[in-house]
Amino acid sequence: MKMIAFCGLDCFECPARTAFLNDDDLLREKTAAEWSKLFGVDIKAEQINCTGCTADGIKFPHCEHGCTMRKCAIEKGLEHCGLCSDYPCDELSAFFVHAPEAKVNLDVLTG
């Protein structure tokens, strides 16, 4: 089973969603430390909560407020970025370099 975000990532694979659903503080701490190092920002364990990019409910702060791909898709009324006439845009193409599985997911959805 998959829950595909606007960008193509599978929310079912996201540790923020897993930590939230299982109320797993150890996973929150581990994820905050990994993401802080990976992205060069200070992420707190209490920020590691999410119901999924396209689902109703709480979001990881970057995904809700800082993800330009999510914002763009919502503004255009799209279910996901693969349905955009500009797919793949420059930003999404750069993102796919680090998350090739996201491109695979969107390509499958768009057939």
C-alpha positions as CSV (number, residue, x, y, z in Angstrom):
1,M,0.0,0.0,0.0
2,K,1.2,3.5,-0.8
3,M,0.3,7.1,0.1
4,I,1.9,9.3,-2.5
5,A,2.8,12.9,-1.7
6,F,2.5,15.7,-4.2
7,C,6.2,15.2,-5.0
8,G,6.0,11.5,-5.4
9,L,7.4,10.3,-2.1
10,D,5.6,7.5,-0.4
11,C,4.3,8.8,3.0
12,F,3.9,5.3,4.2
13,E,7.7,5.1,4.1
14,C,8.2,8.4,6.0
15,P,9.5,8.1,9.6
16,A,7.6,11.3,10.6
17,R,4.3,9.6,9.7
18,T,5.3,6.3,11.4
19,A,6.5,8.1,14.5
20,F,3.2,10.1,14.7
21,L,0.9,7.1,14.2
22,N,2.8,4.9,16.7
23,D,3.6,7.7,19.1
24,D,7.2,6.6,18.9
25,D,9.4,9.1,20.7
26,L,12.6,7.1,20.0
27,L,11.9,7.2,16.2
28,R,11.2,11.0,16.5
29,E,14.5,11.5,18.2
30,K,16.4,9.4,15.7
31,T,14.7,11.1,12.7
32,A,15.2,14.6,14.1
33,A,19.0,13.8,14.5
34,E,19.3,12.3,11.0
35,W,17.3,15.1,9.3
36,S,19.2,17.8,11.2
37,K,22.5,16.5,9.9
38,L,21.2,15.8,6.4
39,F,19.6,19.2,5.9
40,G,21.9,21.3,8.1
41,V,19.2,22.7,10.2
42,D,18.1,22.1,13.8
43,I,15.1,19.8,13.9
44,K,13.5,19.0,17.2
45,A,12.1,15.6,18.0
46,E,8.7,17.2,18.8
47,Q,8.5,18.4,15.2
48,I,8.6,14.8,13.9
49,N,4.8,14.3,13.4
50,C,2.8,14.0,10.2
51,T,-0.3,12.3,8.9
52,G,0.9,12.5,5.3
53,C,1.3,15.2,2.7
54,T,-2.1,14.9,1.1
55,A,-4.0,13.7,4.1
56,D,-5.9,15.8,6.5
57,G,-4.2,16.5,9.8
58,I,-0.8,17.5,11.2
59,K,2.2,17.9,8.9
60,F,5.9,18.1,9.4
61,P,6.6,21.9,9.5
62,H,8.8,22.0,6.4
63,C,6.3,20.0,4.4
64,E,3.4,22.2,5.4
65,H,5.1,25.6,5.2
66,G,8.3,25.2,3.3
67,C,7.7,22.7,0.5
68,T,7.3,24.7,-2.7
69,M,6.3,21.6,-4.7
70,R,3.4,20.9,-2.3
71,K,2.3,24.6,-2.3
72,C,2.4,24.7,-6.2
73,A,0.4,21.5,-6.6
74,I,-2.3,22.8,-4.1
75,E,-2.5,26.1,-5.8
76,K,-3.0,24.4,-9.2
77,G,-5.6,22.0,-7.6
78,L,-3.5,18.9,-8.6
79,E,-3.7,15.5,-6.9
80,H,0.1,15.2,-7.4
81,C,2.9,16.9,-9.4
82,G,2.8,14.2,-12.1
83,L,-0.5,15.7,-13.4
84,C,1.1,19.1,-14.0
85,S,1.6,20.4,-17.5
86,D,5.1,21.4,-16.5
87,Y,6.0,17.9,-15.2
88,P,8.8,17.5,-14.4
89,C,9.6,21.1,-13.6
90,D,13.2,22.1,-12.8
91,E,12.6,21.9,-9.0
92,L,11.1,18.5,-9.2
93,S,13.9,17.3,-11.5
94,A,16.5,18.4,-9.0
95,F,14.5,16.7,-6.2
96,F,14.5,13.4,-8.2
97,V,18.3,13.3,-8.1
98,H,18.0,12.7,-4.3
99,A,14.8,10.8,-4.4
100,P,14.6,8.8,-7.6
101,E,11.8,6.6,-6.1
102,A,9.6,9.7,-6.1
103,K,9.9,9.9,-9.9
104,V,9.1,6.2,-10.2
105,N,5.9,6.7,-8.1
106,L,4.7,9.7,-10.1
107,D,5.5,8.0,-13.4
108,V,3.4,5.0,-12.4
109,L,0.5,7.2,-11.3
110,T,0.5,9.1,-14.6
111,G,0.9,5.9,-16.7
